[in-house]
Amino acid sequence: MEKSQLIEELRLILGAEKVLTDEEAVLEAGKDYIGFRIYERTDGKNFAPRAACVVKPANTEEVSKVMKFLNENKIDAVPRTGGSSVTQSIEPVPGGVIIDGSAMNEILKIDEINMTVTVRCGTPLEYLENVLNEKGYSAGHFPQSLPMAHIGGLVATRSIGQFSTLYGGIEDLVVGLEAVLADGEIIRVKNVPRRSCGPDLRHLFIGSEGMLGFITEVTVKIFKYRPEERWLQAYAVKDMQTGLDMIRAIMSDGYKPAVVRLHDTAEVQLLLKLEDAVPPEHALLMFIADGPASVAKATGAAIEEYAAQFGVTGLGEKPVLSWLKTRNDECYHMERRGYHAMGLVVDTCEISAEWSEIGGVYSAVIKRLSEEIEYLAYAGGHASHSYMQGTNIYFTFAFLARNVELVKDDYMRVVGVILEETLKRGGSIAHHHGSGKYRTSWMPREHGTSYPLLYKLKDALDPNHILNKGVLLSEVSLRETSAETCPKAGRFQNAPPDFFRVQVDKE
């Protein structure tokens, strides 16, 4: 369909005011904050793809009409809400349509009996949290993107918050949801505390990154808000492995502090800027215990016992209070112009692994980056989301840009080291930002023999493959090489054991 006809048809469906075509609006809606795109934009050479237009439906019915039209005409679509992606997940297919749900901004119901809140997909998390706080509640979800993020995107990317060790990730908080499929069908998964009636259909959409449907409404848990009853404490740890061992002991014994953060020496000095508060060459371990005062106090007392057992040095509350004050500042400096002025590309990459492997992942990555990336300026990391079975490492890095044309390749070389070392040890290459498009070629190795199920789901729910092409499924990148190598579900039947590794090597 010609662009002019596409725009005219969408205006007939939604009204002209809900169809944006000017270049500034189109570029803004497709803007992603992955490190190499930020550098390209700041350098004045934005290589990101452009959509034909942006549509801003006001309700579920309008989303349904748009999706039905796009599906019938096999036009690519990318769902978005808050636009805080750092993984290329909302970059459009050239000439496609961005469906922006940010106008669907409404708190529908705060249910104090059942401890839930129901919101539309474009509801900003920060606004929701503020409203809940005024009523004595909290959503318990505090991602670093809090000032930018909207609920729909948080669910679609399988987000996690800084207090996750107690409250869980978004998958633990979603009670029910509403979504629109590619053909316009509206489906609802009802609100119940639990049920045993087949697979949990919420999880078709939680973490699907918009490739199976458009999430329009979500019901999440709420909790009593008691910040004045929190217990806070920081410790200096001689090395990362000691800190990881202490966290494992706390978690495996069944304690659940709300915040558990272990920052290496590099991050203490260069990111947190707490070198004056932490002894030289030490890592920083921070805890917050949340909930009723009796629970917070008991959890804090137990942590103090572990601190004595592991011989770590208490630093008081100040480092934790400093982190609480500055933890979301990155959202106000997403374009990182100061780093660009120094010729630096700066970003993060978060992975997870079991306790037996996570220390090895961290050590191997830092060693390889230091030895192999000749243009590396800095590499560090922290653990910030822990479980009884393991934890994450949120790697942070910076490298010197040689020139704008090489930035993406240099970026992927750095990230490739992190993903390779993680996969070697059985970890996951994306802990909470979602896969986006830059990790797609690694998905066969991430999922192994379960990867074909994603294609089967895609074929069932989006047979024309119009939704967020390029995330999770390697179809687009392979199709660019050869149409014959495009993997469909049937291709994986009776595949040899090394099939998935070979596919990645080919890419």
C-alpha positions as CSV (number, residue, x, y, z in Angstrom):
1,M,0.0,0.0,0.0
2,E,1.3,3.4,-0.9
3,K,2.2,5.6,2.1
4,S,-0.4,8.3,1.3
5,Q,-3.2,5.7,1.0
6,L,-2.1,4.1,4.3
7,I,-2.2,7.4,6.1
8,E,-5.6,8.3,4.6
9,E,-7.1,4.9,5.6
10,L,-5.8,5.3,9.2
11,R,-7.2,8.8,9.4
12,L,-10.6,7.4,8.4
13,I,-10.4,4.8,11.2
14,L,-9.1,7.1,14.0
15,G,-9.5,10.7,12.9
16,A,-6.7,12.9,11.5
17,E,-5.6,14.2,14.9
18,K,-4.6,10.6,16.0
19,V,-2.4,9.9,13.0
20,L,1.0,11.7,13.2
21,T,3.1,12.0,10.1
22,D,5.6,14.8,10.6
23,E,9.2,13.6,10.8
24,E,9.8,14.8,14.3
25,A,6.9,12.8,15.7
26,V,7.8,9.7,13.7
27,L,11.5,9.8,14.8
28,E,10.6,10.5,18.5
29,A,8.1,7.6,18.6
30,G,10.8,5.2,17.2
31,K,13.6,6.5,19.3
32,D,15.6,3.9,21.2
33,Y,18.2,4.5,23.9
34,I,20.6,1.7,23.1
35,G,24.1,3.1,23.4
36,F,25.1,3.1,19.7
37,R,21.9,4.8,18.6
38,I,22.4,7.6,21.2
39,Y,25.9,8.2,19.8
40,E,24.6,8.2,16.2
41,R,22.0,10.7,17.0
42,T,24.3,13.0,19.0
43,D,26.8,12.8,16.1
44,G,24.0,13.9,13.8
45,K,23.8,10.7,11.8
46,N,20.7,8.7,12.9
47,F,20.7,5.4,11.1
48,A,17.5,4.2,12.8
49,P,14.6,3.0,10.5
50,R,11.6,5.3,10.0
51,A,8.0,4.3,10.2
52,A,5.4,5.7,7.8
53,C,3.4,7.2,10.7
54,V,2.4,7.0,14.3
55,V,-1.1,6.3,15.5
56,K,-2.4,7.2,19.0
57,P,-5.5,5.2,19.7
58,A,-7.6,6.4,22.7
59,N,-9.1,3.0,23.8
60,T,-9.1,-0.7,23.2
61,E,-11.7,-0.6,20.5
62,E,-9.6,1.8,18.4
63,V,-6.5,-0.4,18.9
64,S,-8.6,-3.3,17.6
65,K,-9.7,-1.4,14.5
66,V,-6.2,-0.4,13.7
67,M,-4.8,-3.9,14.2
68,K,-7.5,-5.4,12.1
69,F,-6.8,-3.0,9.2
70,L,-3.0,-3.5,9.4
71,N,-3.3,-7.3,9.5
72,E,-5.7,-7.4,6.5
73,N,-3.2,-5.4,4.5
74,K,-0.1,-7.1,5.9
75,I,1.4,-3.8,7.2
76,D,4.1,-4.0,9.8
77,A,3.3,-2.6,13.3
78,V,5.3,-1.8,16.4
79,P,3.5,-1.3,19.8
80,R,4.9,1.2,22.2
81,T,3.9,3.2,25.3
82,G,6.5,5.1,27.4
83,G,9.4,4.8,24.9
84,S,12.1,4.0,27.4
85,S,13.5,1.0,25.4
86,V,17.3,0.4,25.5
87,T,17.3,-2.7,23.3
88,Q,15.9,-1.4,19.9
89,S,12.6,-3.1,20.8
90,I,10.5,-0.2,19.5
91,E,12.4,0.6,16.4
92,P,10.0,0.2,13.5
93,V,10.3,-1.8,10.3
94,P,10.8,0.9,7.6
95,G,7.4,2.0,6.3
96,G,5.5,0.4,9.1
97,V,3.2,1.9,11.6
98,I,4.0,2.7,15.3
99,I,0.9,2.1,17.5
100,D,1.5,4.4,20.4
101,G,-0.6,3.6,23.5
102,S,0.5,6.5,25.6
103,A,-2.9,8.3,25.2
104,M,-4.5,5.3,27.0
105,N,-3.6,6.8,30.3
106,E,-6.1,6.1,33.1
107,I,-6.3,4.4,36.5
108,L,-9.5,2.5,36.2
109,K,-9.9,1.0,39.7
110,I,-7.9,0.8,43.0
111,D,-9.3,-2.2,44.8
112,E,-8.4,-2.0,48.4
113,I,-10.2,-5.2,49.3
114,N,-8.4,-7.4,46.8
115,M,-5.2,-5.3,46.9
116,T,-5.0,-4.6,43.2
117,V,-5.1,-1.7,40.8
118,T,-6.3,-1.8,37.2
119,V,-4.8,0.7,34.7
120,R,-4.7,1.3,30.9
121,C,-1.5,0.5,29.1
122,G,-0.3,4.2,28.8
123,T,-0.5,4.9,32.5
124,P,2.9,6.2,33.6
125,L,4.3,4.1,36.4
126,E,5.5,7.2,38.4
127,Y,2.1,8.7,38.3
128,L,0.5,5.5,39.4
129,E,3.0,5.1,42.2
130,N,2.4,8.7,43.4
131,V,-1.4,8.1,43.5
132,L,-1.0,4.9,45.3
133,N,1.4,6.4,47.9
134,E,-1.2,9.1,48.7
135,K,-3.6,6.3,49.6
136,G,-1.0,4.4,51.6
137,Y,-0.1,1.8,49.0
138,S,2.7,1.0,46.5
139,A,2.9,-1.0,43.3
140,G,6.2,-2.4,44.6
141,H,7.8,-1.9,41.2
142,F,10.7,0.5,40.9
143,P,12.7,0.2,37.7
144,Q,15.3,2.7,36.9
145,S,13.0,3.9,34.1
146,L,10.4,4.9,36.7
147,P,10.1,8.5,35.5
148,M,9.6,7.4,31.9
149,A,8.0,4.0,31.8
150,H,4.4,3.1,31.2
151,I,2.6,0.0,32.4
152,G,2.1,-1.6,29.0
153,G,5.7,-1.5,28.1
154,L,6.8,-2.8,31.5
155,V,4.6,-5.9,31.1
156,A,5.6,-6.4,27.5
157,T,9.3,-6.4,28.3
158,R,9.1,-8.5,31.5
159,S,10.4,-5.6,33.6
160,I,11.8,-5.8,37.1
161,G,12.2,-3.2,39.8
162,Q,14.9,-2.2,42.3
163,F,12.9,-3.7,45.2
164,S,12.4,-7.0,43.3
165,T,14.1,-9.3,45.8
166,L,11.0,-8.9,48.0
167,Y,8.2,-7.9,45.6
168,G,9.3,-9.9,42.5
169,G,9.4,-8.9,38.8
170,I,6.4,-7.7,36.8
171,E,5.5,-11.3,36.1
172,D,4.9,-11.7,39.8
173,L,2.8,-8.6,40.0
174,V,0.4,-9.0,37.1
175,V,-3.0,-10.4,38.2
176,G,-4.9,-10.1,34.9
177,L,-4.7,-8.3,31.6
178,E,-6.5,-7.4,28.4
179,A,-4.8,-7.5,24.9
180,V,-5.6,-7.1,21.3
181,L,-4.3,-9.8,18.9
182,A,-3.0,-9.1,15.4
183,D,-6.3,-9.6,13.7
184,G,-8.1,-7.2,16.1
185,E,-9.6,-9.8,18.4
186,I,-9.8,-8.5,22.0
187,I,-9.0,-11.1,24.7
188,R,-9.0,-10.8,28.5
189,V,-7.3,-12.9,31.2
190,K,-9.4,-12.4,34.3
191,N,-8.3,-11.4,37.8
192,V,-7.9,-14.3,40.2
193,P,-5.2,-15.0,42.8
194,R,-4.4,-18.4,41.1
195,R,-6.0,-21.1,39.1
196,S,-5.2,-24.5,37.6
197,C,-7.0,-24.5,34.3
198,G,-4.2,-25.1,31.8
199,P,-1.2,-22.9,31.0
200,D,-1.1,-19.4,32.4
201,L,-2.2,-17.4,29.4
202,R,-1.0,-14.1,31.0
203,H,2.5,-15.2,30.1
204,L,1.8,-15.2,26.4
205,F,2.0,-11.5,26.6
206,I,4.2,-10.8,29.6
207,G,7.7,-10.5,28.0
208,S,6.4,-11.0,24.4
209,E,7.7,-7.5,23.5
210,G,4.6,-6.8,21.4
211,M,5.2,-9.6,19.0
212,L,2.1,-11.6,20.0
213,G,-0.4,-8.8,20.7
214,F,-0.9,-5.3,22.0
215,I,-1.5,-5.1,25.8
216,T,-4.2,-2.5,26.5
217,E,-5.1,-3.0,30.2
218,V,-3.4,-4.5,33.2
219,T,-4.3,-5.3,36.8
220,V,-1.4,-5.5,39.2
221,K,-0.9,-6.2,42.9
222,I,-0.6,-3.4,45.4
223,F,1.2,-3.4,48.8
224,K,1.0,-1.3,52.0
225,Y,3.4,1.6,51.7
226,R,5.8,1.9,54.8
227,P,9.0,3.7,53.8
228,E,9.4,5.0,57.4
229,E,9.7,1.4,58.7
230,R,12.6,0.4,56.4
231,W,15.9,-0.9,57.6
232,L,19.0,0.3,55.6
233,Q,22.6,-0.7,55.8
234,A,25.8,-0.7,53.6
235,Y,28.9,-2.8,53.8
236,A,32.4,-2.8,52.3
237,V,33.3,-6.2,50.8
238,K,36.8,-7.2,49.9
239,D,35.8,-8.6,46.4
240,M,32.8,-9.5,44.3
241,Q,32.9,-13.2,45.0
242,T,32.7,-12.6,48.8
243,G,29.7,-10.4,48.3
244,L,28.0,-12.9,46.0
245,D,28.6,-15.7,48.6
246,M,27.1,-13.6,51.4
247,I,24.0,-12.8,49.3
248,R,23.6,-16.5,48.4
249,A,23.7,-17.4,52.1
250,I,21.0,-14.8,52.9
251,M,18.8,-15.9,50.1
252,S,19.2,-19.6,50.5
253,D,18.3,-19.4,54.1
254,G,15.0,-17.8,53.1
255,Y,15.4,-14.1,53.9
256,K,14.0,-11.6,51.4
257,P,15.4,-8.1,51.8
258,A,13.7,-5.7,49.4
259,V,16.9,-4.4,48.0
260,V,20.2,-6.3,47.6
261,R,22.9,-4.5,45.6
262,L,26.5,-5.5,45.1
263,H,28.6,-3.0,43.2
264,D,32.2,-3.7,42.1
265,T,35.1,-1.3,42.7
266,A,34.8,0.3,39.3
267,E,31.2,1.2,39.8
268,V,31.8,2.5,43.3
269,Q,34.3,4.9,41.9
270,L,33.0,5.9,38.5
271,L,29.2,5.5,38.7
272,L,28.1,5.8,42.3
273,K,31.0,8.2,43.1
274,L,31.2,6.8,46.6
275,E,35.0,6.2,46.7
276,D,35.3,8.4,49.8
277,A,32.7,6.3,51.6
278,V,34.1,2.9,50.7
279,P,37.6,1.6,51.4
280,P,40.0,1.4,48.4
281,E,39.7,-1.7,46.2
282,H,36.5,-2.8,47.9
283,A,33.1,-3.6,46.5
284,L,29.9,-2.1,48.0
285,L,27.0,-4.2,49.4
286,M,23.7,-2.4,50.1
287,F,20.5,-3.7,51.7
288,I,17.0,-2.4,52.4
289,A,14.5,-4.4,54.4
290,D,10.9,-3.4,53.7
291,G,7.5,-4.3,55.0
292,P,6.0,-4.1,58.5
293,A,8.5,-2.8,61.1
294,S,8.8,-6.2,62.8
295,V,9.6,-7.9,59.5
296,A,12.1,-5.2,58.4
297,K,13.8,-5.2,61.8
298,A,14.1,-9.0,61.9
299,T,15.5,-9.2,58.4
300,G,18.0,-6.4,59.2
301,A,19.2,-8.2,62.4
302,A,19.7,-11.4,60.4
303,I,21.8,-9.5,57.7
304,E,24.0,-8.1,60.5
305,E,24.7,-11.7,61.6
306,Y,25.7,-12.7,58.1
307,A,27.9,-9.6,57.9
308,A,29.8,-10.7,61.0
309,Q,30.1,-14.2,59.6
310,F,31.6,-13.0,56.3
311,G,33.8,-10.4,57.9
312,V,32.5,-7.4,56.0
313,T,32.7,-3.8,57.2
314,G,29.6,-1.9,58.1
315,L,29.4,1.6,56.5
316,G,26.0,2.7,57.9
317,E,23.0,4.1,56.0
318,K,24.6,6.9,54.1
319,P,25.6,5.0,50.9
320,V,22.1,3.5,50.7
321,L,20.5,6.9,51.2
322,S,22.8,8.4,48.5
323,W,21.8,5.6,46.1
324,L,18.1,6.1,46.9
325,K,18.4,9.8,46.0
326,T,20.2,9.3,42.7
327,R,19.0,5.9,41.5
328,N,16.8,7.2,38.7
329,D,18.9,10.1,37.5
330,E,19.9,8.3,34.3
331,C,16.3,9.0,33.0
332,Y,17.0,12.7,32.9
333,H,20.3,12.3,31.0
334,M,19.4,9.5,28.5
335,E,21.1,11.2,25.6
336,R,24.4,11.2,27.5
337,R,25.8,14.3,25.7
338,G,28.6,14.7,28.2
339,Y,29.9,11.2,27.3
340,H,29.6,12.0,23.6
341,A,31.8,15.1,24.1
342,M,34.5,12.8,25.5
343,G,34.1,10.5,22.5
344,L,32.6,7.7,24.6
345,V,29.8,5.2,23.9
346,V,28.3,4.2,27.3
347,D,25.7,1.5,28.0
348,T,24.7,-1.6,30.1
349,C,24.0,-5.3,29.5
350,E,22.2,-7.4,32.1
351,I,22.4,-11.1,32.4
352,S,21.6,-13.8,35.0
353,A,22.9,-17.1,36.1
354,E,22.8,-19.6,38.9
355,W,24.9,-19.1,42.0
356,S,27.5,-21.8,41.0
357,E,28.2,-19.9,37.8
358,I,27.5,-16.1,38.3
359,G,30.9,-15.4,39.8
360,G,32.6,-17.0,36.8
361,V,30.6,-15.1,34.4
362,Y,31.5,-11.8,36.1
363,S,35.2,-12.6,36.3
364,A,35.5,-13.9,32.7
365,V,33.6,-10.9,31.2
366,I,35.7,-8.3,33.0
367,K,38.9,-10.1,32.1
368,R,38.1,-10.6,28.4
369,L,36.8,-7.0,27.9
370,S,40.0,-5.6,29.5
371,E,42.2,-7.8,27.3
372,E,40.4,-8.0,24.0
373,I,38.7,-4.6,23.6
374,E,41.5,-2.2,22.7
375,Y,39.2,0.8,22.7
376,L,37.6,0.0,26.1
377,A,37.5,2.9,28.5
378,Y,35.8,1.2,31.5
379,A,34.0,-2.0,32.5
380,G,32.2,-2.8,35.7
381,G,29.1,-4.5,37.1
382,H,26.7,-5.0,39.9
383,A,24.2,-7.6,41.2
384,S,20.9,-6.1,41.9
385,H,18.2,-8.8,41.7
386,S,18.7,-12.0,43.7
387,Y,16.9,-15.2,44.1
388,M,17.3,-18.5,46.0
389,Q,18.8,-20.0,42.9
390,G,21.0,-17.2,41.6
391,T,21.3,-13.6,40.7
392,N,21.9,-11.1,37.9
393,I,24.9,-9.1,36.8
394,Y,24.2,-5.7,35.3
395,F,27.4,-5.0,33.4
396,T,28.2,-1.3,32.7
397,F,30.8,-0.3,30.1
398,A,32.2,2.6,28.0
399,F,34.4,2.5,25.0
400,L,36.0,5.1,22.7
401,A,34.2,5.7,19.5
402,R,36.5,5.3,16.5
403,N,34.0,6.8,14.1
404,V,30.2,6.8,13.9
405,E,30.1,4.2,11.1
406,L,31.9,1.7,13.3
407,V,30.0,2.4,16.5
408,K,27.4,-0.4,16.1
409,D,30.0,-3.0,15.2
410,D,32.2,-2.0,18.1
411,Y,29.2,-2.0,20.5
412,M,28.2,-5.5,19.4
413,R,31.8,-6.8,19.9
414,V,31.6,-5.6,23.5
415,V,28.2,-7.1,24.1
416,G,29.2,-10.3,22.3
417,V,31.8,-11.0,25.0
418,I,29.1,-10.6,27.7
419,L,26.6,-12.9,26.0
420,E,29.2,-15.5,25.0
421,E,30.5,-15.9,28.6
422,T,27.0,-16.0,29.9
423,L,25.8,-18.7,27.5
424,K,29.0,-20.8,28.2
425,R,27.8,-21.1,31.8
426,G,24.1,-21.8,31.2
427,G,23.0,-18.3,32.1
428,S,20.4,-16.1,30.4
429,I,21.5,-13.2,28.2
430,A,18.7,-10.9,29.2
431,H,17.5,-10.5,32.7
432,H,15.0,-7.6,32.7
433,H,15.3,-5.1,29.8
434,G,13.9,-7.6,27.3
435,S,15.7,-9.1,24.3
436,G,14.9,-6.3,21.9
437,K,16.3,-6.5,18.4
438,Y,20.0,-6.4,19.1
439,R,19.9,-9.8,21.0
440,T,17.7,-11.6,18.4
441,S,20.5,-13.5,16.7
442,W,21.4,-15.0,20.0
443,M,17.9,-16.3,20.7
444,P,18.5,-19.8,19.3
445,R,21.3,-20.4,21.8
446,E,19.3,-18.8,24.6
447,H,16.3,-21.0,24.1
448,G,17.8,-24.1,22.7
449,T,15.4,-26.8,21.7
450,S,12.4,-24.8,23.0
451,Y,13.0,-22.0,20.5
452,P,10.6,-23.5,17.9
453,L,7.7,-22.9,20.2
454,L,8.1,-19.2,19.8
455,Y,7.6,-19.6,16.0
456,K,4.6,-21.8,16.6
457,L,3.1,-19.2,18.9
458,K,3.8,-16.5,16.4
459,D,2.2,-18.4,13.5
460,A,-0.9,-19.1,15.6
461,L,-1.4,-15.6,17.0
462,D,0.1,-13.4,14.3
463,P,0.1,-15.6,11.1
464,N,1.0,-12.6,8.9
465,H,3.9,-11.7,11.1
466,I,3.0,-8.0,11.3
467,L,3.8,-7.4,15.0
468,N,7.2,-6.1,16.1
469,K,9.2,-7.9,13.5
470,G,12.7,-8.6,14.5
471,V,12.3,-9.1,18.2
472,L,12.9,-12.6,19.6
473,L,12.5,-14.3,16.2
474,S,15.5,-14.3,13.9
475,E,13.2,-14.2,10.8
476,V,14.0,-10.7,9.7
477,S,17.7,-10.8,9.9
478,L,17.9,-14.2,8.2
479,R,15.5,-13.1,5.5
480,E,17.8,-10.3,4.7
481,T,20.5,-12.9,3.9
482,S,18.4,-15.4,2.0
483,A,14.7,-16.1,1.8
484,E,15.3,-19.8,1.8
485,T,17.0,-19.7,5.2
486,C,14.1,-18.0,7.0
487,P,13.3,-20.3,9.9
488,K,9.7,-21.4,10.2
489,A,8.4,-23.7,12.8
490,G,8.6,-26.7,10.5
491,R,12.3,-26.2,9.8
492,F,13.1,-27.1,13.4
493,Q,11.5,-30.6,13.3
494,N,14.2,-33.3,13.6
495,A,16.9,-30.7,13.8
496,P,20.4,-32.0,14.7
497,P,21.7,-31.2,18.2
498,D,24.0,-28.3,17.0
499,F,21.4,-26.7,14.8
500,F,20.8,-23.7,16.9
501,R,24.6,-23.0,17.4
502,V,25.1,-23.3,13.6
503,Q,22.3,-20.8,12.9
504,V,23.9,-18.2,15.2
505,D,27.3,-18.8,13.6
506,K,25.8,-18.2,10.1
507,E,24.4,-14.9,11.2
